[in-house]
């Protein structure tokens, strides 16, 4: 069982910058609009290769 990155737990943990989507080498992350019009990343676990580049580039995780 592979370990999967956690992009965010609560919506306020994500600024919607899409840096995670941009850096993903497998295009496993897409930005989807919520009911309020904000965009959040969603991970396709089947495409993910667990490189964790998305977590490394995240400005929100850097500030934790």
C-alpha positions in Angstrom: 0.0 0.0 0.0 1.6 3.3 -1.1 1.6 6.4 0.9 -0.5 9.2 -0.7 0.2 12.9 -0.2 -2.4 14.9 1.8 -3.0 18.2 -0.1 -5.2 19.7 2.6 -7.5 18.6 5.4 -9.7 21.7 5.7 -10.4 24.1 2.9 -8.7 27.0 4.9 -5.5 24.9 4.7 -5.3 25.6 0.9 -4.8 29.0 -0.8 -5.8 27.6 -4.2 -2.6 28.7 -5.9 -2.4 25.4 -8.0 1.4 25.1 -7.4 0.8 21.4 -6.6 -1.0 20.8 -9.9 1.7 22.6 -11.8 4.5 20.5 -10.4 2.9 17.1 -10.6 4.9 15.0 -13.1 1.9 12.6 -13.6 -0.9 15.2 -13.9 -2.5 13.5 -11.0 -3.9 16.8 -9.5 -6.7 18.8 -10.9 -8.3 22.0 -9.6 -12.0 21.8 -9.1 -14.4 24.6 -8.2 -16.5 24.3 -5.1 -20.0 25.6 -4.5 -18.7 29.0 -3.5 -16.5 29.5 -6.6 -13.1 28.8 -5.1 -10.7 26.3 -6.7 -9.2 23.4 -4.7 -6.8 20.6 -5.8 -8.1 17.0 -6.0 -5.7 14.1 -6.3 -6.3 11.1 -8.5 -4.7 8.4 -6.4 -4.5 6.0 -9.4 -2.1 8.4 -11.2 -0.1 9.5 -8.1 3.4 8.0 -7.9 3.9 9.3 -4.3 6.8 11.6 -5.2 5.5 14.2 -2.7 6.6 17.2 -4.9 3.1 18.6 -4.4 3.6 18.8 -0.6 7.1 20.2 -1.0 6.0 23.1 -3.3 2.9 24.0 -1.2 3.3 27.5 0.3 0.7 26.6 3.0 2.6 23.6 4.1 5.8 25.6 4.2 4.3 27.9 6.8 3.1 25.1 9.1 
